[in-house]
Every structure is written in C-alpha cells, then in structure tokens.
Amino acid sequence: MRTAVAMALGVVMTAALPASAQDLGGYMTTGSGSIDYLVTREAIPQISGGVLVGFADDRVRVGAQADVFFSNGYVSGRGGPLVEVRVVPKRTRVQPFATGGCYFGEDGAMLMLGGGLDVWMTGTVGIRAVVQDAVRQSRFSGPFRPPRTTFHEPAALVGVVWR
C-alpha cells in the first residue's frame, strides 16, 4: 500500500512541474542477471529498459525500469519505480550515479540498489554500465528453504542511454 501511494505521489509531482524543468531520457541495457530458485542461483540473460525524468539540473532522475529474464524457454520479468542520483552534479562526459528503487515481480516486491556510469558520446547519446542488486523475501516455500528466505539477485549490464 505504501508503495502504491509513493508511486502515485511521484506521478503527481512529475506532472505538476513545468515542462522546462524536466529532462526526459531513457536507456536499454543487456547483460547477466541472476535469479534464485529453491536450491540454486542461476546466471541468466537479462534485458532492461527504463525511462527517466531529470530534475535539479539533471542531478536527480526519477522514473521506472523493467527487466526481462530468459532461462531455458522460461521468460520472467519485474519492474517498478526508481531514483538515480548523479554523483557529479554537473553534466560532464563521464557521469557516475547511484540508483535505488522498488521492483514488483512474480515473487513479490524487491528492493533494488545499484550504481553505474554513463559515458556520453554526444550531448544526447551515451554508453551505460550498471551493477545492481534486487533484494527480495520469497513468498514461496519448499522442502529446502523456510517460507521467508531473503535472496540477492545481482546483475551486471551495459547498453545505451539517451537524454
């Protein structure tokens, strides 16, 4: 419930700002993600995409990300709101950032934390490298784990970013 309220508040705040204060961008990345099963963690291909709206001279970016995973014919996904904070406050060619958010997927809600680097090739297009970890408490139980097991699902991704 709190997450739904926070998402609604974010949408209202974004819509209320004048268009000149917003900097719309996005990204598409691919790489190696991971997913935890009952007894093992599997490294799997992951594709991620997101939309970001910049505020405060592009130092803070708010948006949403969706991830898709592929594993032996099985496709899964998750997504949700996120916030990025630029470590270097001015627009420079190399921009490190910290990111965090909340994902929703087939096994409940997850906290996502990470960081990365945008290297701008032009004023509007660059290369993005990111490392992130989705932390979740599983709702599903099985013979090899208790009902509330905490999992980490790290990912290393690289792709294109634009603004």
C-alpha positions as CSV (number, residue, x, y, z in Angstrom):
1,M,0.0,0.0,0.0
2,R,2.8,2.4,0.9
3,T,4.5,1.7,-2.4
4,A,1.3,2.5,-4.4
5,V,0.9,5.8,-2.5
6,A,4.6,6.7,-3.2
7,M,4.2,5.9,-6.9
8,A,1.0,8.0,-7.2
9,L,2.7,10.9,-5.4
10,G,5.7,10.6,-7.8
11,V,3.4,10.8,-10.8
12,V,1.5,13.8,-9.4
13,M,4.7,15.6,-8.6
14,T,6.2,14.9,-12.1
15,A,3.0,16.1,-13.8
16,A,2.8,19.3,-11.7
17,L,6.3,20.5,-12.8
18,P,6.6,22.8,-15.8
19,A,8.0,21.0,-18.9
20,S,11.0,23.3,-18.9
21,A,12.1,21.8,-15.6
22,Q,12.0,18.3,-16.9
23,D,14.7,16.4,-18.9
24,L,13.2,13.2,-20.4
25,G,15.6,10.3,-21.2
26,G,15.9,6.6,-21.1
27,Y,18.1,3.6,-21.5
28,M,18.3,0.0,-22.8
29,T,20.8,-2.4,-21.3
30,T,21.6,-6.1,-21.5
31,G,23.9,-8.4,-19.6
32,S,23.9,-11.1,-17.0
33,G,21.3,-11.2,-14.3
34,S,20.6,-13.9,-11.7
35,I,17.6,-15.5,-10.2
36,D,17.3,-17.7,-7.1
37,Y,15.4,-20.9,-7.3
38,L,14.6,-23.3,-4.4
39,V,18.2,-24.6,-4.1
40,T,20.4,-22.8,-6.6
41,R,21.1,-19.4,-8.1
42,E,21.2,-19.3,-11.9
43,A,23.0,-16.7,-14.0
44,I,20.6,-15.8,-16.9
45,P,20.4,-13.3,-19.7
46,Q,18.7,-10.0,-18.8
47,I,17.4,-7.1,-20.8
48,S,16.4,-3.9,-19.0
49,G,14.9,-0.7,-20.1
50,G,13.9,2.5,-18.4
51,V,12.5,6.0,-18.7
52,L,14.0,8.8,-16.6
53,V,12.9,12.4,-15.9
54,G,15.6,14.7,-14.7
55,F,15.2,17.3,-12.1
56,A,17.5,19.8,-10.3
57,D,19.7,20.3,-13.3
58,D,19.7,16.6,-14.1
59,R,21.3,15.7,-10.7
60,V,18.3,13.6,-9.7
61,R,16.4,11.4,-12.2
62,V,13.1,9.7,-11.4
63,G,11.5,7.1,-13.5
64,A,10.7,3.4,-13.9
65,Q,12.7,0.3,-15.1
66,A,11.5,-3.0,-16.4
67,D,13.6,-6.2,-16.6
68,V,13.1,-9.3,-18.6
69,F,14.9,-12.6,-18.0
70,F,15.3,-15.7,-20.2
71,S,16.0,-19.2,-18.8
72,N,15.7,-22.3,-20.9
73,G,12.5,-21.3,-22.6
74,Y,11.1,-19.6,-19.5
75,V,10.6,-15.8,-19.5
76,S,10.1,-13.8,-16.4
77,G,10.1,-10.1,-15.5
78,R,9.9,-7.4,-12.9
79,G,9.6,-3.7,-12.9
80,G,9.0,-0.6,-10.8
81,P,9.9,3.0,-9.9
82,L,13.4,4.1,-9.3
83,V,15.5,7.2,-8.5
84,E,19.0,8.0,-9.7
85,V,21.3,10.5,-8.1
86,R,24.3,11.8,-10.1
87,V,27.5,11.7,-8.1
88,V,29.0,14.5,-10.2
89,P,26.4,17.4,-10.0
90,K,27.2,19.0,-13.4
91,R,26.8,17.5,-16.8
92,T,30.1,16.0,-17.7
93,R,31.2,13.4,-20.3
94,V,31.5,10.7,-17.6
95,Q,28.7,10.7,-15.0
96,P,28.7,8.1,-12.2
97,F,25.4,7.6,-10.5
98,A,23.7,5.7,-7.6
99,T,20.3,4.1,-8.1
100,G,17.6,2.6,-6.0
101,G,14.0,1.6,-6.3
102,C,11.3,-1.0,-5.7
103,Y,10.6,-3.8,-8.1
104,F,7.4,-5.9,-8.4
105,G,7.6,-9.4,-9.9
106,E,6.1,-12.9,-9.7
107,D,7.6,-13.5,-6.2
108,G,6.6,-10.2,-4.6
109,A,8.2,-6.9,-4.0
110,M,12.0,-6.3,-4.1
111,L,14.4,-3.5,-3.1
112,M,16.8,-2.6,-5.8
113,L,20.1,-0.8,-5.1
114,G,23.0,-0.2,-7.5
115,G,25.3,2.2,-9.3
116,G,26.8,2.8,-12.6
117,L,28.5,5.0,-15.1
118,D,27.1,6.9,-18.1
119,V,29.7,7.9,-20.7
120,W,28.2,10.5,-23.1
121,M,29.5,10.1,-26.7
122,T,27.4,13.1,-27.8
123,G,25.3,15.6,-25.9
124,T,22.3,13.2,-26.1
125,V,23.6,9.6,-26.5
126,G,26.0,7.6,-24.4
127,I,27.0,4.2,-23.1
128,R,25.7,3.0,-19.8
129,A,27.3,0.4,-17.5
130,V,25.4,-0.6,-14.3
131,V,25.6,-3.1,-11.5
132,Q,22.5,-3.6,-9.4
133,D,21.1,-6.0,-6.8
134,A,17.5,-6.8,-6.3
135,V,16.9,-8.0,-2.7
136,R,13.7,-9.9,-2.1
137,Q,12.0,-12.0,0.5
138,S,10.4,-15.0,-1.1
139,R,6.8,-15.8,-0.5
140,F,7.2,-19.3,-1.8
141,S,8.4,-22.1,0.4
142,G,9.7,-25.5,-0.4
143,P,11.4,-28.5,1.1
144,F,14.9,-26.9,1.1
145,R,14.1,-23.4,2.5
146,P,11.9,-21.7,5.1
147,P,8.9,-19.7,3.9
148,R,10.6,-16.2,4.3
149,T,14.0,-16.5,2.7
150,T,15.9,-13.4,1.7
151,F,17.6,-13.5,-1.8
152,H,20.0,-11.3,-3.6
153,E,19.7,-11.2,-7.4
154,P,22.7,-9.2,-8.7
155,A,23.1,-8.1,-12.4
156,A,25.8,-6.5,-14.5
157,L,24.5,-4.7,-17.5
158,V,25.8,-2.5,-20.4
159,G,23.8,-0.6,-23.0
160,V,22.7,2.7,-24.5
161,V,21.5,5.8,-22.6
162,W,19.9,8.9,-24.1
163,R,18.6,12.3,-22.9
